[in-house]
Amino acid sequence: MDADTEREAVSFVSGLVLGAIIGAGVAMLTTPQPGRKTRKRIRKTATRIRGSAADRLDELAGDIKNRVDDAVIAARRRLPS
């Protein structure tokens, strides 16, 4: 996987997470509920999404690191000693 593809993957995941956050916020704000209850739901959802996004970004970072390590090992094998 080259650097451009990795950047595209990170950009896609970032956009996906941001879109989910915005969508969840709009959905909660447009539902007919008292303000206190809506704020509580937003707080809970934001906390859940933040944890999920952090987990997914950690997984993506680990995957990218493994691929880079594999590419470095392959490159070293090809270079003459």
mmCIF file of the N, C-alpha and C atoms, coordinates in Angstrom:
data_MODEL
# 
_entry.id   MODEL 
# 
loop_
_atom_site.group_PDB 
_atom_site.id 
_atom_site.type_symbol 
_atom_site.label_atom_id 
_atom_site.label_alt_id 
_atom_site.label_comp_id 
_atom_site.label_asym_id 
_atom_site.label_entity_id 
_atom_site.label_seq_id 
_atom_site.pdbx_PDB_ins_code 
_atom_site.Cartn_x 
_atom_site.Cartn_y 
_atom_site.Cartn_z 
_atom_site.occupancy 
_atom_site.B_iso_or_equiv 
_atom_site.pdbx_formal_charge 
_atom_site.auth_seq_id 
_atom_site.auth_comp_id 
_atom_site.auth_asym_id 
_atom_site.auth_atom_id 
_atom_site.pdbx_PDB_model_num 
ATOM 1   N N  . MET A 1 1  ? 0.861   -1.172 0.000  1.00 0.00 ? 1  MET A N  1 
ATOM 2   C CA . MET A 1 1  ? 0.000   0.000  0.000  1.00 0.00 ? 1  MET A CA 1 
ATOM 3   C C  . MET A 1 1  ? 0.901   1.227  0.000  1.00 0.00 ? 1  MET A C  1 
ATOM 4   N N  . ASP A 1 2  ? 0.706   2.133  -0.952 1.00 0.00 ? 2  ASP A N  1 
ATOM 5   C CA . ASP A 1 2  ? 1.559   3.312  -1.005 1.00 0.00 ? 2  ASP A CA 1 
ATOM 6   C C  . ASP A 1 2  ? 0.996   4.428  -0.132 1.00 0.00 ? 2  ASP A C  1 
ATOM 7   N N  . ALA A 1 3  ? 1.778   5.492  0.009  1.00 0.00 ? 3  ALA A N  1 
ATOM 8   C CA . ALA A 1 3  ? 1.416   6.589  0.916  1.00 0.00 ? 3  ALA A CA 1 
ATOM 9   C C  . ALA A 1 3  ? 0.114   7.266  0.498  1.00 0.00 ? 3  ALA A C  1 
ATOM 10  N N  . ASP A 1 4  ? -0.124  7.414  -0.803 1.00 0.00 ? 4  ASP A N  1 
ATOM 11  C CA . ASP A 1 4  ? -1.354  8.059  -1.258 1.00 0.00 ? 4  ASP A CA 1 
ATOM 12  C C  . ASP A 1 4  ? -2.580  7.239  -0.875 1.00 0.00 ? 4  ASP A C  1 
ATOM 13  N N  . THR A 1 5  ? -2.494  5.952  -1.020 1.00 0.00 ? 5  THR A N  1 
ATOM 14  C CA . THR A 1 5  ? -3.617  5.084  -0.663 1.00 0.00 ? 5  THR A CA 1 
ATOM 15  C C  . THR A 1 5  ? -3.875  5.136  0.837  1.00 0.00 ? 5  THR A C  1 
ATOM 16  N N  . GLU A 1 6  ? -2.813  5.177  1.627  1.00 0.00 ? 6  GLU A N  1 
ATOM 17  C CA . GLU A 1 6  ? -2.964  5.267  3.079  1.00 0.00 ? 6  GLU A CA 1 
ATOM 18  C C  . GLU A 1 6  ? -3.618  6.586  3.471  1.00 0.00 ? 6  GLU A C  1 
ATOM 19  N N  . ARG A 1 7  ? -3.193  7.673  2.841  1.00 0.00 ? 7  ARG A N  1 
ATOM 20  C CA . ARG A 1 7  ? -3.802  8.973  3.131  1.00 0.00 ? 7  ARG A CA 1 
ATOM 21  C C  . ARG A 1 7  ? -5.271  8.983  2.754  1.00 0.00 ? 7  ARG A C  1 
ATOM 22  N N  . GLU A 1 8  ? -5.589  8.353  1.627  1.00 0.00 ? 8  GLU A N  1 
ATOM 23  C CA . GLU A 1 8  ? -6.987  8.277  1.203  1.00 0.00 ? 8  GLU A CA 1 
ATOM 24  C C  . GLU A 1 8  ? -7.810  7.477  2.200  1.00 0.00 ? 8  GLU A C  1 
ATOM 25  N N  . ALA A 1 9  ? -7.257  6.403  2.723  1.00 0.00 ? 9  ALA A N  1 
ATOM 26  C CA . ALA A 1 9  ? -7.970  5.585  3.707  1.00 0.00 ? 9  ALA A CA 1 
ATOM 27  C C  . ALA A 1 9  ? -8.209  6.374  4.986  1.00 0.00 ? 9  ALA A C  1 
ATOM 28  N N  . VAL A 1 10 ? -7.193  7.089  5.459  1.00 0.00 ? 10 VAL A N  1 
ATOM 29  C CA . VAL A 1 10 ? -7.340  7.898  6.664  1.00 0.00 ? 10 VAL A CA 1 
ATOM 30  C C  . VAL A 1 10 ? -8.357  9.013  6.425  1.00 0.00 ? 10 VAL A C  1 
ATOM 31  N N  . SER A 1 11 ? -8.310  9.647  5.261  1.00 0.00 ? 11 SER A N  1 
ATOM 32  C CA . SER A 1 11 ? -9.267  10.703 4.937  1.00 0.00 ? 11 SER A CA 1 
ATOM 33  C C  . SER A 1 11 ? -10.689 10.154 4.895  1.00 0.00 ? 11 SER A C  1 
ATOM 34  N N  . PHE A 1 12 ? -10.851 8.976  4.310  1.00 0.00 ? 12 PHE A N  1 
ATOM 35  C CA . PHE A 1 12 ? -12.176 8.363  4.232  1.00 0.00 ? 12 PHE A CA 1 
ATOM 36  C C  . PHE A 1 12 ? -12.726 8.060  5.618  1.00 0.00 ? 12 PHE A C  1 
ATOM 37  N N  . VAL A 1 13 ? -11.902 7.447  6.459  1.00 0.00 ? 13 VAL A N  1 
ATOM 38  C CA . VAL A 1 13 ? -12.355 7.100  7.810  1.00 0.00 ? 13 VAL A CA 1 
ATOM 39  C C  . VAL A 1 13 ? -12.669 8.367  8.601  1.00 0.00 ? 13 VAL A C  1 
ATOM 40  N N  . SER A 1 14 ? -11.833 9.382  8.474  1.00 0.00 ? 14 SER A N  1 
ATOM 41  C CA . SER A 1 14 ? -12.087 10.648 9.167  1.00 0.00 ? 14 SER A CA 1 
ATOM 42  C C  . SER A 1 14 ? -13.398 11.271 8.712  1.00 0.00 ? 14 SER A C  1 
ATOM 43  N N  . GLY A 1 15 ? -13.628 11.270 7.417  1.00 0.00 ? 15 GLY A N  1 
ATOM 44  C CA . GLY A 1 15 ? -14.885 11.810 6.886  1.00 0.00 ? 15 GLY A CA 1 
ATOM 45  C C  . GLY A 1 15 ? -16.088 11.009 7.331  1.00 0.00 ? 15 GLY A C  1 
ATOM 46  N N  . LEU A 1 16 ? -15.930 9.706  7.385  1.00 0.00 ? 16 LEU A N  1 
ATOM 47  C CA . LEU A 1 16 ? -17.014 8.832  7.829  1.00 0.00 ? 16 LEU A CA 1 
ATOM 48  C C  . LEU A 1 16 ? -17.372 9.107  9.282  1.00 0.00 ? 16 LEU A C  1 
ATOM 49  N N  . VAL A 1 17 ? -16.364 9.239  10.132 1.00 0.00 ? 17 VAL A N  1 
ATOM 50  C CA . VAL A 1 17 ? -16.598 9.514  11.551 1.00 0.00 ? 17 VAL A CA 1 
ATOM 51  C C  . VAL A 1 17 ? -17.233 10.889 11.723 1.00 0.00 ? 17 VAL A C  1 
ATOM 52  N N  . LEU A 1 18 ? -16.713 11.878 11.031 1.00 0.00 ? 18 LEU A N  1 
ATOM 53  C CA . LEU A 1 18 ? -17.271 13.223 11.121 1.00 0.00 ? 18 LEU A CA 1 
ATOM 54  C C  . LEU A 1 18 ? -18.719 13.242 10.641 1.00 0.00 ? 18 LEU A C  1 
ATOM 55  N N  . GLY A 1 19 ? -19.006 12.569 9.556  1.00 0.00 ? 19 GLY A N  1 
ATOM 56  C CA . GLY A 1 19 ? -20.376 12.495 9.053  1.00 0.00 ? 19 GLY A CA 1 
ATOM 57  C C  . GLY A 1 19 ? -21.312 11.822 10.037 1.00 0.00 ? 19 GLY A C  1 
ATOM 58  N N  . ALA A 1 20 ? -20.832 10.771 10.695 1.00 0.00 ? 20 ALA A N  1 
ATOM 59  C CA . ALA A 1 20 ? -21.650 10.079 11.694 1.00 0.00 ? 20 ALA A CA 1 
ATOM 60  C C  . ALA A 1 20 ? -21.955 10.988 12.879 1.00 0.00 ? 20 ALA A C  1 
ATOM 61  N N  . ILE A 1 21 ? -20.970 11.736 13.306 1.00 0.00 ? 21 ILE A N  1 
ATOM 62  C CA . ILE A 1 21 ? -21.160 12.654 14.427 1.00 0.00 ? 21 ILE A CA 1 
ATOM 63  C C  . ILE A 1 21 ? -22.165 13.733 14.062 1.00 0.00 ? 21 ILE A C  1 
ATOM 64  N N  . ILE A 1 22 ? -22.001 14.335 12.897 1.00 0.00 ? 22 ILE A N  1 
ATOM 65  C CA . ILE A 1 22 ? -22.919 15.386 12.465 1.00 0.00 ? 22 ILE A CA 1 
ATOM 66  C C  . ILE A 1 22 ? -24.328 14.830 12.292 1.00 0.00 ? 22 ILE A C  1 
ATOM 67  N N  . GLY A 1 23 ? -24.446 13.676 11.661 1.00 0.00 ? 23 GLY A N  1 
ATOM 68  C CA . GLY A 1 23 ? -25.761 13.061 11.460 1.00 0.00 ? 23 GLY A CA 1 
ATOM 69  C C  . GLY A 1 23 ? -26.455 12.741 12.766 1.00 0.00 ? 23 GLY A C  1 
ATOM 70  N N  . ALA A 1 24 ? -25.701 12.192 13.713 1.00 0.00 ? 24 ALA A N  1 
ATOM 71  C CA . ALA A 1 24 ? -26.288 11.867 15.018 1.00 0.00 ? 24 ALA A CA 1 
ATOM 72  C C  . ALA A 1 24 ? -26.737 13.139 15.739 1.00 0.00 ? 24 ALA A C  1 
ATOM 73  N N  . GLY A 1 25 ? -25.932 14.175 15.661 1.00 0.00 ? 25 GLY A N  1 
ATOM 74  C CA . GLY A 1 25 ? -26.293 15.441 16.301 1.00 0.00 ? 25 GLY A CA 1 
ATOM 75  C C  . GLY A 1 25 ? -27.549 16.050 15.707 1.00 0.00 ? 25 GLY A C  1 
ATOM 76  N N  . VAL A 1 26 ? -27.636 16.063 14.393 1.00 0.00 ? 26 VAL A N  1 
ATOM 77  C CA . VAL A 1 26 ? -28.825 16.616 13.727 1.00 0.00 ? 26 VAL A CA 1 
ATOM 78  C C  . VAL A 1 26 ? -30.054 15.787 14.064 1.00 0.00 ? 26 VAL A C  1 
ATOM 79  N N  . ALA A 1 27 ? -29.919 14.476 14.057 1.00 0.00 ? 27 ALA A N  1 
ATOM 80  C CA . ALA A 1 27 ? -31.059 13.612 14.376 1.00 0.00 ? 27 ALA A CA 1 
ATOM 81  C C  . ALA A 1 27 ? -31.558 13.865 15.792 1.00 0.00 ? 27 ALA A C  1 
ATOM 82  N N  . MET A 1 28 ? -30.652 14.025 16.725 1.00 0.00 ? 28 MET A N  1 
ATOM 83  C CA . MET A 1 28 ? -31.070 14.264 18.107 1.00 0.00 ? 28 MET A CA 1 
ATOM 84  C C  . MET A 1 28 ? -31.677 15.643 18.302 1.00 0.00 ? 28 MET A C  1 
ATOM 85  N N  . LEU A 1 29 ? -31.133 16.614 17.592 1.00 0.00 ? 29 LEU A N  1 
ATOM 86  C CA . LEU A 1 29 ? -31.649 17.970 17.753 1.00 0.00 ? 29 LEU A CA 1 
ATOM 87  C C  . LEU A 1 29 ? -33.016 18.156 17.105 1.00 0.00 ? 29 LEU A C  1 
ATOM 88  N N  . THR A 1 30 ? -33.364 17.323 16.159 1.00 0.00 ? 30 THR A N  1 
ATOM 89  C CA . THR A 1 30 ? -34.651 17.476 15.477 1.00 0.00 ? 30 THR A CA 1 
ATOM 90  C C  . THR A 1 30 ? -35.751 16.614 16.085 1.00 0.00 ? 30 THR A C  1 
ATOM 91  N N  . THR A 1 31 ? -35.422 15.811 17.088 1.00 0.00 ? 31 THR A N  1 
ATOM 92  C CA . THR A 1 31 ? -36.451 14.998 17.728 1.00 0.00 ? 31 THR A CA 1 
ATOM 93  C C  . THR A 1 31 ? -37.164 15.822 18.788 1.00 0.00 ? 31 THR A C  1 
ATOM 94  N N  . PRO A 1 32 ? -38.478 15.647 18.920 1.00 0.00 ? 32 PRO A N  1 
ATOM 95  C CA . PRO A 1 32 ? -39.232 16.450 19.900 1.00 0.00 ? 32 PRO A CA 1 
ATOM 96  C C  . PRO A 1 32 ? -39.045 15.911 21.330 1.00 0.00 ? 32 PRO A C  1 
ATOM 97  N N  . GLN A 1 33 ? -38.145 16.530 22.077 1.00 0.00 ? 33 GLN A N  1 
ATOM 98  C CA . GLN A 1 33 ? -37.886 16.163 23.465 1.00 0.00 ? 33 GLN A CA 1 
ATOM 99  C C  . GLN A 1 33 ? -37.535 17.426 24.233 1.00 0.00 ? 33 GLN A C  1 
ATOM 100 N N  . PRO A 1 34 ? -37.634 17.365 25.546 1.00 0.00 ? 34 PRO A N  1 
ATOM 101 C CA . PRO A 1 34 ? -37.179 18.510 26.349 1.00 0.00 ? 34 PRO A CA 1 
ATOM 102 C C  . PRO A 1 34 ? -35.669 18.726 26.177 1.00 0.00 ? 34 PRO A C  1 
ATOM 103 N N  . GLY A 1 35 ? -35.229 19.956 26.312 1.00 0.00 ? 35 GLY A N  1 
ATOM 104 C CA . GLY A 1 35 ? -33.821 20.306 26.111 1.00 0.00 ? 35 GLY A CA 1 
ATOM 105 C C  . GLY A 1 35 ? -32.867 19.534 26.988 1.00 0.00 ? 35 GLY A C  1 
ATOM 106 N N  . ARG A 1 36 ? -33.196 19.348 28.261 1.00 0.00 ? 36 ARG A N  1 
ATOM 107 C CA . ARG A 1 36 ? -32.320 18.646 29.189 1.00 0.00 ? 36 ARG A CA 1 
ATOM 108 C C  . ARG A 1 36 ? -32.096 17.209 28.728 1.00 0.00 ? 36 ARG A C  1 
ATOM 109 N N  . LYS A 1 37 ? -33.177 16.557 28.320 1.00 0.00 ? 37 LYS A N  1 
ATOM 110 C CA . LYS A 1 37 ? -33.080 15.167 27.865 1.00 0.00 ? 37 LYS A CA 1 
ATOM 111 C C  . LYS A 1 37 ? -32.261 15.076 26.575 1.00 0.00 ? 37 LYS A C  1 
ATOM 112 N N  . THR A 1 38 ? -32.461 16.033 25.668 1.00 0.00 ? 38 THR A N  1 
ATOM 113 C CA . THR A 1 38 ? -31.712 16.046 24.408 1.00 0.00 ? 38 THR A CA 1 
ATOM 114 C C  . THR A 1 38 ? -30.218 16.234 24.670 1.00 0.00 ? 38 THR A C  1 
ATOM 115 N N  . ARG A 1 39 ? -29.870 17.158 25.554 1.00 0.00 ? 39 ARG A N  1 
ATOM 116 C CA . ARG A 1 39 ? -28.452 17.391 25.871 1.00 0.00 ? 39 ARG A CA 1 
ATOM 117 C C  . ARG A 1 39 ? -27.820 16.143 26.478 1.00 0.00 ? 39 ARG A C  1 
ATOM 118 N N  . LYS A 1 40 ? -28.566 15.444 27.323 1.00 0.00 ? 40 LYS A N  1 
ATOM 119 C CA . LYS A 1 40 ? -28.057 14.217 27.937 1.00 0.00 ? 40 LYS A CA 1 
ATOM 120 C C  . LYS A 1 40 ? -27.809 13.151 26.870 1.00 0.00 ? 40 LYS A C  1 
ATOM 121 N N  . ARG A 1 41 ? -28.740 13.012 25.925 1.00 0.00 ? 41 ARG A N  1 
ATOM 122 C CA . ARG A 1 41 ? -28.567 12.036 24.844 1.00 0.00 ? 41 ARG A CA 1 
ATOM 123 C C  . ARG A 1 41 ? -27.372 12.401 23.969 1.00 0.00 ? 41 ARG A C  1 
ATOM 124 N N  . ILE A 1 42 ? -27.216 13.684 23.696 1.00 0.00 ? 42 ILE A N  1 
ATOM 125 C CA . ILE A 1 42 ? -26.084 14.126 22.867 1.00 0.00 ? 42 ILE A CA 1 
ATOM 126 C C  . ILE A 1 42 ? -24.771 13.798 23.563 1.00 0.00 ? 42 ILE A C  1 
ATOM 127 N N  . ARG A 1 43 ? -24.695 14.072 24.853 1.00 0.00 ? 43 ARG A N  1 
ATOM 128 C CA . ARG A 1 43 ? -23.485 13.776 25.612 1.00 0.00 ? 43 ARG A CA 1 
ATOM 129 C C  . ARG A 1 43 ? -23.156 12.280 25.570 1.00 0.00 ? 43 ARG A C  1 
ATOM 130 N N  . LYS A 1 44 ? -24.159 11.438 25.818 1.00 0.00 ? 44 LYS A N  1 
ATOM 131 C CA . LYS A 1 44 ? -23.937 9.989  25.809 1.00 0.00 ? 44 LYS A CA 1 
ATOM 132 C C  . LYS A 1 44 ? -23.502 9.506  24.424 1.00 0.00 ? 44 LYS A C  1 
ATOM 133 N N  . THR A 1 45 ? -24.184 9.991  23.396 1.00 0.00 ? 45 THR A N  1 
ATOM 134 C CA . THR A 1 45 ? -23.853 9.563  22.038 1.00 0.00 ? 45 THR A CA 1 
ATOM 135 C C  . THR A 1 45 ? -22.470 10.042 21.633 1.00 0.00 ? 45 THR A C  1 
ATOM 136 N N  . ALA A 1 46 ? -22.132 11.272 21.979 1.00 0.00 ? 46 ALA A N  1 
ATOM 137 C CA . ALA A 1 46 ? -20.808 11.808 21.641 1.00 0.00 ? 46 ALA A CA 1 
ATOM 138 C C  . ALA A 1 46 ? -19.709 10.989 22.315 1.00 0.00 ? 46 ALA A C  1 
ATOM 139 N N  . THR A 1 47 ? -19.933 10.608 23.551 1.00 0.00 ? 47 THR A N  1 
ATOM 140 C CA . THR A 1 47 ? -18.950 9.792  24.268 1.00 0.00 ? 47 THR A CA 1 
ATOM 141 C C  . THR A 1 47 ? -18.794 8.435  23.603 1.00 0.00 ? 47 THR A C  1 
ATOM 142 N N  . ARG A 1 48 ? -19.912 7.820  23.232 1.00 0.00 ? 48 ARG A N  1 
ATOM 143 C CA . ARG A 1 48 ? -19.874 6.512  22.578 1.00 0.00 ? 48 ARG A CA 1 
ATOM 144 C C  . ARG A 1 48 ? -19.174 6.593  21.221 1.00 0.00 ? 48 ARG A C  1 
ATOM 145 N N  . ILE A 1 49 ? -19.516 7.613  20.441 1.00 0.00 ? 49 ILE A N  1 
ATOM 146 C CA . ILE A 1 49 ? -18.917 7.774  19.105 1.00 0.00 ? 49 ILE A CA 1 
ATOM 147 C C  . ILE A 1 49 ? -17.429 8.060  19.225 1.00 0.00 ? 49 ILE A C  1 
ATOM 148 N N  . ARG A 1 50 ? -17.050 8.887  20.186 1.00 0.00 ? 50 ARG A N  1 
ATOM 149 C CA . ARG A 1 50 ? -15.638 9.218  20.369 1.00 0.00 ? 50 ARG A CA 1 
ATOM 150 C C  . ARG A 1 50 ? -14.841 7.954  20.677 1.00 0.00 ? 50 ARG A C  1 
ATOM 151 N N  . GLY A 1 51 ? -15.359 7.111  21.554 1.00 0.00 ? 51 GLY A N  1 
ATOM 152 C CA . GLY A 1 51 ? -14.675 5.858  21.880 1.00 0.00 ? 51 GLY A CA 1 
ATOM 153 C C  . GLY A 1 51 ? -14.580 4.943  20.676 1.00 0.00 ? 51 GLY A C  1 
ATOM 154 N N  . SER A 1 52 ? -15.665 4.847  19.928 1.00 0.00 ? 52 SER A N  1 
ATOM 155 C CA . SER A 1 52 ? -15.681 4.004  18.736 1.00 0.00 ? 52 SER A CA 1 
ATOM 156 C C  . SER A 1 52 ? -14.706 4.520  17.685 1.00 0.00 ? 52 SER A C  1 
ATOM 157 N N  . ALA A 1 53 ? -14.698 5.826  17.488 1.00 0.00 ? 53 ALA A N  1 
ATOM 158 C CA . ALA A 1 53 ? -13.796 6.418  16.493 1.00 0.00 ? 53 ALA A CA 1 
ATOM 159 C C  . ALA A 1 53 ? -12.342 6.209  16.895 1.00 0.00 ? 53 ALA A C  1 
ATOM 160 N N  . ALA A 1 54 ? -12.054 6.375  18.177 1.00 0.00 ? 54 ALA A N  1 
ATOM 161 C CA . ALA A 1 54 ? -10.679 6.183  18.651 1.00 0.00 ? 54 ALA A CA 1 
ATOM 162 C C  . ALA A 1 54 ? -10.244 4.735  18.428 1.00 0.00 ? 54 ALA A C  1 
ATOM 163 N N  . ASP A 1 55 ? -11.138 3.796  18.725 1.00 0.00 ? 55 ASP A N  1 
ATOM 164 C CA . ASP A 1 55 ? -10.811 2.384  18.510 1.00 0.00 ? 55 ASP A CA 1 
ATOM 165 C C  . ASP A 1 55 ? -10.536 2.098  17.043 1.00 0.00 ? 55 ASP A C  1 
ATOM 166 N N  . ARG A 1 56 ? -11.374 2.625  16.169 1.00 0.00 ? 56 ARG A N  1 
ATOM 167 C CA . ARG A 1 56 ? -11.205 2.374  14.741 1.00 0.00 ? 56 ARG A CA 1 
ATOM 168 C C  . ARG A 1 56 ? -9.936  3.023  14.196 1.00 0.00 ? 56 ARG A C  1 
ATOM 169 N N  . LEU A 1 57 ? -9.636  4.224  14.660 1.00 0.00 ? 57 LEU A N  1 
ATOM 170 C CA . LEU A 1 57 ? -8.412  4.882  14.214 1.00 0.00 ? 57 LEU A CA 1 
ATOM 171 C C  . LEU A 1 57 ? -7.176  4.134  14.725 1.00 0.00 ? 57 LEU A C  1 
ATOM 172 N N  . ASP A 1 58 ? -7.251  3.602  15.947 1.00 0.00 ? 58 ASP A N  1 
ATOM 173 C CA . ASP A 1 58 ? -6.142  2.792  16.462 1.00 0.00 ? 58 ASP A CA 1 
ATOM 174 C C  . ASP A 1 58 ? -5.937  1.547  15.606 1.00 0.00 ? 58 ASP A C  1 
ATOM 175 N N  . GLU A 1 59 ? -7.052  0.910  15.226 1.00 0.00 ? 59 GLU A N  1 
ATOM 176 C CA . GLU A 1 59 ? -6.957  -0.267 14.364 1.00 0.00 ? 59 GLU A CA 1 
ATOM 177 C C  . GLU A 1 59 ? -6.351  0.092  13.017 1.00 0.00 ? 59 GLU A C  1 
ATOM 178 N N  . LEU A 1 60 ? -6.798  1.214  12.448 1.00 0.00 ? 60 LEU A N  1 
ATOM 179 C CA . LEU A 1 60 ? -6.271  1.653  11.154 1.00 0.00 ? 60 LEU A CA 1 
ATOM 180 C C  . LEU A 1 60 ? -4.790  1.983  11.258 1.00 0.00 ? 60 LEU A C  1 
ATOM 181 N N  . ALA A 1 61 ? -4.399  2.664  12.329 1.00 0.00 ? 61 ALA A N  1 
ATOM 182 C CA . ALA A 1 61 ? -2.991  3.014  12.517 1.00 0.00 ? 61 ALA A CA 1 
ATOM 183 C C  . ALA A 1 61 ? -2.146  1.754  12.651 1.00 0.00 ? 61 ALA A C  1 
ATOM 184 N N  . GLY A 1 62 ? -2.645  0.769  13.388 1.00 0.00 ? 62 GLY A N  1 
ATOM 185 C CA . GLY A 1 62 ? -1.921  -0.489 13.532 1.00 0.00 ? 62 GLY A CA 1 
ATOM 186 C C  . GLY A 1 62 ? -1.781  -1.212 12.204 1.00 0.00 ? 62 GLY A C  1 
ATOM 187 N N  . ASP A 1 63 ? -2.853  -1.221 11.423 1.00 0.00 ? 63 ASP A N  1 
ATOM 188 C CA . ASP A 1 63 ? -2.821  -1.860 10.108 1.00 0.00 ? 63 ASP A CA 1 
ATOM 189 C C  . ASP A 1 63 ? -1.815  -1.169 9.194  1.00 0.00 ? 63 ASP A C  1 
ATOM 190 N N  . ILE A 1 64 ? -1.827  0.141  9.192  1.00 0.00 ? 64 ILE A N  1 
ATOM 191 C CA . ILE A 1 64 ? -0.890  0.905  8.349  1.00 0.00 ? 64 ILE A CA 1 
ATOM 192 C C  . ILE A 1 64 ? 0.539   0.640  8.798  1.00 0.00 ? 64 ILE A C  1 
ATOM 193 N N  . LYS A 1 65 ? 0.780   0.620  10.118 1.00 0.00 ? 65 LYS A N  1 
ATOM 194 C CA . LYS A 1 65 ? 2.124   0.352  10.637 1.00 0.00 ? 65 LYS A CA 1 
ATOM 195 C C  . LYS A 1 65 ? 2.601   -1.024 10.184 1.00 0.00 ? 65 LYS A C  1 
ATOM 196 N N  . ASN A 1 66 ? 1.730   -2.022 10.288 1.00 0.00 ? 66 ASN A N  1 
ATOM 197 C CA . ASN A 1 66 ? 2.112   -3.368 9.859  1.00 0.00 ? 66 ASN A CA 1 
ATOM 198 C C  . ASN A 1 66 ? 2.453   -3.405 8.377  1.00 0.00 ? 66 ASN A C  1 
ATOM 199 N N  . ARG A 1 67 ? 1.672   -2.714 7.570  1.00 0.00 ? 67 ARG A N  1 
ATOM 200 C CA . ARG A 1 67 ? 1.938   -2.692 6.125  1.00 0.00 ? 67 ARG A CA 1 
ATOM 201 C C  . ARG A 1 67 ? 3.247   -1.986 5.803  1.00 0.00 ? 67 ARG A C  1 
ATOM 202 N N  . VAL A 1 68 ? 3.513   -0.892 6.513  1.00 0.00 ? 68 VAL A N  1 
ATOM 203 C CA . VAL A 1 68 ? 4.772   -0.174 6.297  1.00 0.00 ? 68 VAL A CA 1 
ATOM 204 C C  . VAL A 1 68 ? 5.946   -1.062 6.722  1.00 0.00 ? 68 VAL A C  1 
ATOM 205 N N  . ASP A 1 69 ? 5.808   -1.727 7.871  1.00 0.00 ? 69 ASP A N  1 
ATOM 206 C CA . ASP A 1 69 ? 6.869   -2.631 8.326  1.00 0.00 ? 69 ASP A CA 1 
ATOM 207 C C  . ASP A 1 69 ? 7.118   -3.731 7.295  1.00 0.00 ? 69 ASP A C  1 
ATOM 208 N N  . ASP A 1 70 ? 6.040   -4.303 6.756  1.00 0.00 ? 70 ASP A N  1 
ATOM 209 C CA . ASP A 1 70 ? 6.182   -5.344 5.734  1.00 0.00 ? 70 ASP A CA 1 
ATOM 210 C C  . ASP A 1 70 ? 6.883   -4.798 4.489  1.00 0.00 ? 70 ASP A C  1 
ATOM 211 N N  . ALA A 1 71 ? 6.550   -3.579 4.089  1.00 0.00 ? 71 ALA A N  1 
ATOM 212 C CA . ALA A 1 71 ? 7.168   -2.966 2.913  1.00 0.00 ? 71 ALA A CA 1 
ATOM 213 C C  . ALA A 1 71 ? 8.659   -2.714 3.150  1.00 0.00 ? 71 ALA A C  1 
ATOM 214 N N  . VAL A 1 72 ? 9.006   -2.280 4.360  1.00 0.00 ? 72 VAL A N  1 
ATOM 215 C CA . VAL A 1 72 ? 10.416  -2.037 4.692  1.00 0.00 ? 72 VAL A CA 1 
ATOM 216 C C  . VAL A 1 72 ? 11.192  -3.343 4.668  1.00 0.00 ? 72 VAL A C  1 
ATOM 217 N N  . ILE A 1 73 ? 10.620  -4.393 5.242  1.00 0.00 ? 73 ILE A N  1 
ATOM 218 C CA . ILE A 1 73 ? 11.285  -5.698 5.248  1.00 0.00 ? 73 ILE A CA 1 
ATOM 219 C C  . ILE A 1 73 ? 11.480  -6.199 3.815  1.00 0.00 ? 73 ILE A C  1 
ATOM 220 N N  . ALA A 1 74 ? 10.453  -6.057 2.990  1.00 0.00 ? 74 ALA A N  1 
ATOM 221 C CA . ALA A 1 74 ? 10.554  -6.500 1.591  1.00 0.00 ? 74 ALA A CA 1 
ATOM 222 C C  . ALA A 1 74 ? 11.613  -5.699 0.844  1.00 0.00 ? 74 ALA A C  1 
ATOM 223 N N  . ALA A 1 75 ? 11.687  -4.397 1.097  1.00 0.00 ? 75 ALA A N  1 
ATOM 224 C CA . ALA A 1 75 ? 12.675  -3.552 0.430  1.00 0.00 ? 75 ALA A CA 1 
ATOM 225 C C  . ALA A 1 75 ? 14.098  -3.942 0.852  1.00 0.00 ? 75 ALA A C  1 
ATOM 226 N N  . ARG A 1 76 ? 14.265  -4.244 2.132  1.00 0.00 ? 76 ARG A N  1 
ATOM 227 C CA . ARG A 1 76 ? 15.602  -4.640 2.631  1.00 0.00 ? 76 ARG A CA 1 
ATOM 228 C C  . ARG A 1 76 ? 16.049  -5.970 2.011  1.00 0.00 ? 76 ARG A C  1 
ATOM 229 N N  . ARG A 1 77 ? 15.111  -6.847 1.791  1.00 0.00 ? 77 ARG A N  1 
ATOM 230 C CA . ARG A 1 77 ? 15.455  -8.139 1.170  1.00 0.00 ? 77 ARG A CA 1 
ATOM 231 C C  . ARG A 1 77 ? 15.915  -7.952 -0.269 1.00 0.00 ? 77 ARG A C  1 
ATOM 232 N N  . ARG A 1 78 ? 15.361  -6.973 -0.938 1.00 0.00 ? 78 ARG A N  1 
ATOM 233 C CA . ARG A 1 78 ? 15.696  -6.742 -2.347 1.00 0.00 ? 78 ARG A CA 1 
ATOM 234 C C  . ARG A 1 78 ? 17.017  -6.020 -2.538 1.00 0.00 ? 78 ARG A C  1 
ATOM 235 N N  . LEU A 1 79 ? 17.428  -5.257 -1.518 1.00 0.00 ? 79 LEU A N  1 
ATOM 236 C CA . LEU A 1 79 ? 18.691  -4.514 -1.631 1.00 0.00 ? 79 LEU A CA 1 
ATOM 237 C C  . LEU A 1 79 ? 19.863  -5.462 -1.447 1.00 0.00 ? 79 LEU A C  1 
ATOM 238 N N  . PRO A 1 80 ? 20.901  -5.272 -2.256 1.00 0.00 ? 80 PRO A N  1 
ATOM 239 C CA . PRO A 1 80 ? 22.096  -6.130 -2.096 1.00 0.00 ? 80 PRO A CA 1 
ATOM 240 C C  . PRO A 1 80 ? 22.806  -5.784 -0.787 1.00 0.00 ? 80 PRO A C  1 
ATOM 241 N N  . SER A 1 81 ? 23.339  -6.792 -0.145 1.00 0.00 ? 81 SER A N  1 
ATOM 242 C CA . SER A 1 81 ? 24.035  -6.578 1.139  1.00 0.00 ? 81 SER A CA 1 
ATOM 243 C C  . SER A 1 81 ? 25.412  -6.024 0.953  1.00 0.00 ? 81 SER A C  1 
# 
